[in-house]
């Protein structure tokens, strides 16, 4: 079985001024002369944890990790309810990736993304195909309205009691409407107790709808009130705006990826992000290989991490 690589420390890091008063934290690890790669974390709002570094062979890859606008170590931090999110959109994030690539002197790089990061990776590659050498995406999503509705409503059929609590966290008048929009309003409430309760309720549901595999453990990050707030604010911000994408844009645009090799990794037990999304992508993207893992759900557990490492190893010597 392919194992993860040892955790390595960054050899360079910094804060990149990307405009709009935003400073994006970045770091590079591995071999300065290795194959360039960039990591796109999930959420939106999760931040890029050190564990992402362990997917890459540090002798063969030059890996860039960064925290997307408003989260992790980037500033201003979206946990502050006064921070304006109007300049935090998919277009802004794509522009940030390009500014970072230029800042680091990279011509093309492999893109690794998961969950929301896979949707961002698809959007970036479709708009800048000449800058992407390969794509490795797992727990694949495409940011469609159907996916957002699935998570915020339809997954209630799988977890009815938990979803009822999630729905009832918003005022009665909002319970039949857009739940992401309703939670975003609560997260902007002037009362800090209202904001904290909304962040807790949102993150409780996030932890529930991915709990579809035996032995699922709650995400320890949700115990941190700062992480809860930034995560809930950014997810609801993106979802209430349909990820700032034309509905179905990334599925329709898959043909633009022709010539870019890709690996799509997805768990058959990932019910919150159903496997039809990577399946549809693979049908329209001839250079992609789809792997469905029987025991895996959403995230890197149950053999997923090993398959990510194997996919990256397979591209490591490709120039």
N, C-alpha and C positions, 0 to 999 in steps of 0.2 A: 504494500500500500504506500502511495506517495505521501510523505509527511511534509508539514510546513517547515520552512527554513527558520533558523535561529533569529531572534529579534535583534536587529542592528540599530544603531543610533544614527541620526542624521549627520551628514558631514557639512551641510549648509542649511540655513533657514533664514527667513526674513518676513517682513511685512510689505506687501506690494500695494501701493496706492493705485486703485483702479478707477478713481473718480467718484463723484457723488458723495464724498466724505467717507468712503469705504476703504478700509485697510484689510487686505486678505492675507492671512497667515499661510506660508508655504514652507516645505522642507524637502530636501533631497537626500536619498539614501542609496547605499549600494556602491556600485563601481562608477566613478565619474566618466569613464570611457565606455560604459556598457550601453546596452540597447535602451533608448528612452521609453519611459512609460509614465502615465499619469493615472491617478486613482480618483474616482468620483464616488463619494460616499452617499449613503442613503438619507432618508428622512422625508422631505427636506428638513435639515436641521440637526442631523446626528453628529456632525463633525467627523474628522478623520482620525480614528483611534490608531495607536501604534500597532495593533494586531494586523492591520492591513499590510504592513511591511513584510510580514512573514509569509506572504503568498509568493514572494519573488526571490529568485536565486540572487543573492547580493553580489556574487562574482560576475554575473552576466547582465544584470539590469541596472540602469540608472533610473531610480523611481522617484517621481515627484508626487507628493501628497499635499493637499491644501484643504482648508476649511472654507466651505462656501460662505457667501455673504451672511453676516449676522449670527454665525454659530461657531462653536469651538473656540479658537483663539482669535478669530477675525473680529474686527471692530467697525462700527458700534455693535454691541451685542443685543440681539433681539429679545433677550430676557427682560430688558428694560421696556416697559410698556409705552414709554414715550418715543421709542425709536421708530422712525417712519419706515414702513416697508414698501413704499411706492417704487423705490429703485431696486427692489429685490424681485426679479422676474427671471424667467428662463433665458430671455435674450440677454439680460445683464450677466447671468452666469456664463453663458457661451462666450460673451465678450471677455470676461475675466480669464477664462481658459486660454484664449488667444493671447491676451496681454502677458499672461504668465509664461506661455510657450516662447513668445518673443523675448521676454525678459531673461529667460534661461538659455536662449540661443539654440533652441531645439527646432529642427526642421519638421520632423514627423515623429509621432509617438504612438505606442500601443495604448489603448484606453481600457482600463478595468473599471467596471461599475456594477453596483448591485442595487436592486429595488429602485427607489427614485433615481439613484445614480445610473442605472441602466437606461432609464428614459432620457436623462440628461446626456448620457453618452451617445444614444441614438440621434438625439437632436443635434448635438455638436458634430457628429460624423456626417450627418446628412447635409449640414450647412458648410462644413469645412472638410470634405472628403480627401482633399490633397494633403491634409495635415494628420491623417490617421493611417497608421500602418496596419493595425489589426484591432479587433474588438473582442474582449472577453467579458461577457455579461452573465450575471447569475441572479436568481429571483427576479426574473425579467418582468418589467412593467412598461406600459406605453403612454400612461397619463391620459387615457380616454375618460370621458364622462361615465361611460358604462362601468369602468373599473372603480371610479370613485363612488358611484352609486352602489356598486356591489359591496364595497367595504363598509360604507356607512349605513347601508340598509339591508341588503340581501343576506349578508353574513349573520344577520339576526335570526335567520332560519336555522343556523348551525348552533348558535349560542343565544337562545331566546331570552333567558333571564338576564344575562349580562348586557345584551343589546337594549333591553327595556330600561335598565339603569342608565345606560349611555344616552338613550333618547330622552329620558326623563330628566337629564341634567340640564336641558334647555327649557325655557318658558313654554307653557302649553300651546301658545299661539304659533310657536316655531317648530313643533314636533313633527308636522307633516310636510315641512319644507326642506330646505337645504341645511343639513345638520352641520356641515363644515362652516357655512356662513353664520349660523346661529352661535356656534362655539367661538368663532372669531370675534363676534360682538361681545360675548361674555369675557373673553380674554383682553378686551380693551376697556372693560368696565372700570370706573374710577375707584371702586372698592377693592382693595387688595385681597380680601377674603373671597370675593366673587371670582376674581381672576385665578386664585390658587385652586379653588374648588373645580373650576372649569378645566384647568390644566390636569388635575388629578383624574377627573372623569375621562378626559380625552385619552390620557396615557393608559388608564386601566383598560379601555377598550382596545387600544393599540396592542397591548400585551395579550389580550384575549383572542383577537381574530387570527393571530398567527399560531395559536396554541392547538395545532392540529396533528402533532406527532407525539408519540409516547415519550414521557420524560421531559416534556417542555418545562423550562424554568423561567420564572419572571425575569424581565430585564432589570438588572440592578440599577441601571442609570436612572430609571424613573423615580427612585427614592430621593434623588437630588432635586430640590425645588427649582434650582436655576436651570438644570437640564430640562426638567418637565416644562417649564415656561417657554424656553426658546424652542423646544421641539414642537409643542402644541401651537405656538404662534405661527411658526413657519409652515407646518403642515397645513393648518387651516387656511393660511394665506394663499398657498399654492392651490389647494383643492377648491376653495371657493371661486378661484379664477380659472378652473379647469387646467391647471398647470401652465397657464399662459401659452397654450397651444391651440391651434385649430383642431376641433375634435377629429380624431383618427389620423392626424397629420403624420405621425411617426410610422404607422402601419402603411399608409398610402405611399410614403416616401421611401420605403425600404429598397426600392430599385436603385436609388442613388448610391447605395452601398456596394453596388456591383464592382468587383475588383478588390474589395477589402475583405480579407479572410476574417471569419468570426467564429466564435464558439458561444452558444447559448446554453446555459446550464439552468435546469429548473427542477424543482421537486414535484413529484406526482401528488404529494400530500400538501402541497401549497394551495390550500383552498381559498385563502384570502386573496391570492393573486393567481387565478386559474391558469393552467398550462396552455390554454388556447392562444394566449398572446404570443409567447415564443414560437408556438407552432405556426401561427399565421405569418410571423416575421420570416421564419425559415422558408416558407413557401414562396415568398417574394424576394428573398435574398439568396441567390444561388451559391454564394461563397460562404454561407454560414452552415455550421454543423450543430444540430440540436441534440442535446443529451438530456433525457428525462430520468431522474433518479427515483427509484421506487420508494425508498424509505425517508426521503428528505421532504422537509416543509419549506418555510420561508426563512432564509438566512443561510449561514455557513455550516450548520450542523448536519449530522447523519450522513457523512461522506461527501458533502458538498465542498468543503474546504480542500479536500484531497483532489477533487476533480478540477477545481480552480487552479491549484498548483500544477497539475499535469498539463492543463491547457496552456498556462504561461510558460512552462518548461518547453512545450512543443514549439513555441514561437521565439524562444530566447535567442536562437542563433540565426533567425531569419533577418535579413537586411533589406 
